[in-house]
Amino acid sequence: MQAVVFFSINRIGRKRIEIAHDLAELARWGMAIVSVRERFLDMDQSPEMARFRDMLIQWWGWFAQSERDELIARTNMALDRVRAQLDAAGSHISKKGNVVTRLGRPEKFKDGWRERARELAETQHLTPGQIARSLAAEGFGNVHRRTVRDVIAEEAAADAS
């Protein structure tokens, strides 16, 4: 006789109906069902005991399904709590699961960064990337090189007119 051995009924599946169906199919094929945890599956295979055993399988399957549903509910509650905390902090979770903090606009940088960027462009003839790195080193914040480029272009347009 062939047998299927498993640790526990809740390792077979998480839905009561699926567990009962799968175990019934195995029994129909003549397979002995052995569980390390649920010893009642090894009981007498007589028709009277088979009905009792089927009832116990349904019962244990219900516990497995309830455990799964509770785990999902706790996980969703924890995720909602984390999302609320991140929203309050001005952050969010990306599709890849990373925490992303929203950055401020250039107006939130330390005052005087525009003038300093123009000065570095005129006196030292630095590229926008070099100017952005210099601004960060001087404590003005992380101004992106494209933002520096736009400020320099605005200055050039204002000078041309």
N, C-alpha and C positions, 0 to 999 in steps of 0.2 A: 504494500500500500504506500502511496506517495503522500507527502505531507507538506504543508506550508507552515513555516515557523516565523513568528514575528514577536517583537517585544511587547507591544500593547496595541489594543484596538485603535487607539487614536493615531497610531502610526500608519494605519491602512488608509485613512481618509479623514476628512473633517466634517463631512455632512452625513447625518444619520442615515439617510436613504441610500447613499452611495455605499456606506460601510455594510449595511444589511444586504444590499444587492450583491456586492462583491463576495461576501462570505457565503451567501446562498448559492451563487454560481460555483464557487469552489466546492461546496458540499455536493452540489448536483453532479459535478465531475468526479465525485468519489474521493476527493482529496481530504485528508485529515487536517484539521485546523488546530494549530498549537500556538498558544500565547504564553509568553513567559510570565506576564502579570496577571492575566485573567484566566485562572485555572478552570473556570466553569466551562470553557469551550471544550475541554478534554472529557467532559462527562459522558455518561452513557448515551449512545446514539439511538435509543429506542424512540418510537413516535411520541410517547408522552413527554419524554425529556427533551425531545427536539423542539417542541412548542415552547417549553420553558426556556431553553437555550436561546431560541429566536427572540423571546421577550427580553432576555438579558442583553443580547446583542443590540437590540433597539435602544435599550436603556443606556448602555455604555456609549453607543453612537450619539445619543442625545447629549451626553456629557461632553463628548469630544466637540460636537458642534457648538455647544454653549461656551466652552472654553475658547474656541476660535473666535466666536462673535464678541466675547468680552475682550479678548486681546486686540481685535480690530478697533473696538470702541475706545479702549485706553490709548492706543497708538494715535488715533485721530484726535482725541482730546489733548494729548501731549503736543501734537503737531500744531493744533489750533492755538495753544498757549504760546508756543515758540513763535508762530507767525505774528501773534498779537504783540509780543515783546519786540520783535524785529521791526514791525510797523511803527511802534512807538519810538524806536531808536532811529528811524529813517533808513532801515535796511530791508532787504527781502531775500528770499531763497531763489536761486536761479534754477533753470530746468535740470541742470546737472547736480543740484543739491548743494551748491556752494552759497555761502552767505555773501551778499553783495551790499556794500554800503553806498548809498547815493552820495555823490560828490557835489559840492556847492558850485555855484557859478563863479566866474572870475571876479564879480563884484564883491564876493565874500573874502577875497584875498586881502592881505595886508595893504593898507593905503599906500599909494605911491609906486606900485609895481609898474604901472603903465609908463610913468615918467622915467623910471629906472630902465625899463626895457628900451625905450626910445634912446636914452642916453648911451646904453651899451651898443646899440645898433649904429649910432652916429660916430661915437668916439673910437670904439674898438673894432667896428665892422664885423661883428659876430653874426653867425647864422641864427635863425630862430631857435633851433635846437640848443645851441650853445648859450643863447640868452636865457632860455627856459631853465637850463641847468644852473646857470649863475644866479637866477632869481631864487631858485630853491635853496642854493647854498647860502644866500644872503638872508634867508628866512621869510621870503615873501609868499611862500606856499608853492605847490606844484602846478604852476601855470603850464598848460600844454603848448608845445611849439607852434601848433596851428593858431592858437589864440594870440601868441606873440607875433606871428606872421600877419594876422589880421590887423593888429594894433599898428604895426609898422606900415602896412599898406594904407590904413586910414590916415596916418600922419603924412605919408607921401602924397595922398590924394588931396589932403588939406593944404599942403605946401604948393601943389601944382595949381590950385585954383586961386 
